[in-house]
């Protein structure tokens, strides 16, 4: 499931970044990788903090409002924006724009998958997300090192 999650994040980040003329060509790959890592790390941190109320509302059927007004989303957008300004040197306005575009679109896709019975049967559900990012039975806990290692594999 982790690879599927990371691919969704990378896909959304790539779409928003490669078509953005404000991002220099030589920074686009680094910006996609940093965005992917920051969204994944932000999600891991938020799920680890047991934000169950915010998590439940995030995956409600009212995807549009939950993805834009949820404190969990705002926190992850801040994580992404900070990572982009610190690691890639992008101006805050551009970093904020990327975060505002990528994070809600990622969670919209997650919500659609969680609410889709076909995806749910394949294991893409809230329980699976929680186990992937916070641990669960069978030693499925993802630590920061293995999370970053998995993200890194997407770019090689």
Buried (B, 14 or more C-beta within 10 A) or exposed (E): BBEBBBEBBBBBBBBBBEEBEEBEEEBBEBBBBBBBBBBBBBBBBBBEEEBEEBBEBBBBEEBEEBBBEBEBBBBBBBBBBBBBBEBBEBEEEBBBBBBBBBBBBBBBBBBBBBBEEEBBEEEBBBEBBBBBBBBBEEEBEBEEEEBEEBBEEBEE
